[in-house]
Amino acid sequence: MADTRTLEKLIAFLKADLLFACCWPLRPTATTCQRIRNKIFRWLSVLHGMVMVVVMVHTIYSNRTNVFLVMKLCCELCTTVEVPLQIVCYAIQYDRLQYVIYELEDYCKRAKPKEREVFHRYIDNCKSVYVCSICAFTVTALLLTISPLVEPHPFPMDVEYPFNVDYQPLKTIIYLHHILVIYQSYTQVCSNIFVALLLWFVSARCDILSERFRAVTKFEELRACVVEHQELLGYGKKVSLSIRYVMLASLTVSTIVIIFTGCTFLSRQPMAVKSTFLIFFISSLAKVYLCAWPADHLLSASMNITHAAYDSMWYNREVALQKNFVYTLLRGQRPVTVHVPCMLPTVSLNYYASYVTTAFSYLTSFRVLLEDDDN
């Protein structure tokens, strides 16, 4: 028998693991002191990330003639910029996220055994992908953390500060600063799992409602399903609005990193040098997929409600109900999507495929240009 507290354990783990991502809002019942503490922590995290951004920009400007170093630092700069950028995006949507998370936690507490079975089925289907992703991100962060201790080059290796850092205790403070920035970048990458959790939760509720529509035997049950359908569409829209700019920021950063890493792969650099960029390349593609997969599933899950509603007993009721029910069917044909008008198309696996195809087509064009320059 499945553990009945699996979902609660998952939420507790993500809440602790993503503390420095500042994506998980406080409960509406939080005290004034807790809210002040949360805001101070959030903006200190933004300030800490911005300090590293300024240092990297200074280093890029100082070494602008070293193309390889500039490309490497640009990849690191993009992942570092993502720290303050996404924290600000979460802060802007704080009230909406607070409502969304409160509904998620409250619904999980009140969930019946059949509803929990649906949640557990989703967890079983997705856990291997997300657990492997978290492990890969964790190993990457650990390697980046210990590399200055084992590399023959003195620390800091690539980053240059406008002052001397070769004496203690400043050197140790700078190292701890780098560790914290790496951990912040790790949590922001993992915050895509937080975004995916919200999308999977809405998909699970769509499946639960579809089963209820198909099991309807009384008029009262049918009317309750229609009301819940309208509430679920409203909740799904709030989820989409609360995460769409986070996804846009993540996709923008991933695109820039893919371009820089791809250009390095296509250049005439030794494999030892190219392998340095492999981590950035794979993690960027993985970040996009971790969000595109649940967004695509939500498209089909929200559309399936319409098919389930059509299969219910609405045609046995009076004409007035049938006319009202037509609106429900028409409204259900507009699925819950994640998009930003004029900036981000509907996120799905089709979008992910076109995203990867476009990225590789650009890289192919760059390769042709590089070969022409060599000739």
C-alpha positions, 0 to 999 in steps of 0.5 A: 500500500502506498504511503498516504503522506507521500504528497506531504513529504514531497511538499515538505522536501521542496519547501526546505530544498528551495529555501534560497530560491525564495519561491515558496511563499508564507502562509496567509496566517504568517505573523508580521515578524515572519513577513518582515524576516521573509522580505529581508531574506529575499532582498538580501539574496537578491543583493548577494546575487547582484554582487557576483553579477557586478564582479563577473561583468568587471571580469568580462570587461577586463578580459574582453580580448580573451574570447574563450574566457569571455564565453565561459564567463558569459555562461556563468553570468547567465546562471548568476543573473538568474538568481536575482531575476527569478527572485524578483519574478517570484516577489512580483507574483507573491500574492498570487503564489500565496493563494495558489500554494495555500489552495494546493496545501489545503486541497492535499490535506482534504484529499480523499483516498481516490484523489490521493491515488491520482496524486500518487500515480502522478508522483510515481510517473514523474519521480524518476525524472525529477529525482535524477534531475535533482541528483544531477544538479546537486552533483554539478553544484558539488563539483563546482564547489570543490573544484577551486580546492583541487585545481592547480590554479590559485583561487579565484580562478577566472573571476577578478576582483577590483582589489587584492584577495590573496590574503586571509581571511578575505580569501576564505570569505570570497570562497564562501561567497562563491559557494553561496552563489553556486548554491543559489544558482542550484536552487533557482535551477531546481525551482523549475521543479516547483513550477512543474509541481504546480502544473502537475497538481492542476493536471491531477485535479483535471483528471479527478474532475474528469472521473467525477464527470464520468461517474455522475448519476444525479443532477446534483452531482452534475451541477457540482461538477460544473461549478468545480470545473469553473473554479478549477479553470480559474485556479489554473489561470492563476497558476499560469499567471503566477509562473509564466514570467518565471518560465520566460526568464528561465527560457531566456537564460537557457537560450543564451547559455545554449548559444554560447556553449554551442559556439564553443563546441563548434570552435577548434578547441580541445575536447578538454576545453569543450567538456567545461561547457557540457554541464551548462548545455545539458542543464539548460536543455533539462530546465526547459524540458522539466517545465515543458513536459507538465505544461504539455500534459496540462493541455491534454488533461484540461481538454479531457474534462470537456470529453468527460463532461460530454460523456455525462448525463447532461442530455437527459436533463431539461432544455435550460440545463442543456443550454447552460451546459453548452457554455461549459463545453465551449469553455472547456475547449480552451485549455489551460496554457502557459504563455506570455503574449508576444513573448512566449508561445504556449509552452508544450512538448511541441514548443520544446521540440521547436525550441531545440530544433531552432537552437541547433539550426542556429548552431549549424549556421554558426558552424558554416560561418566559422568554417568560412572564416577558417577558409 
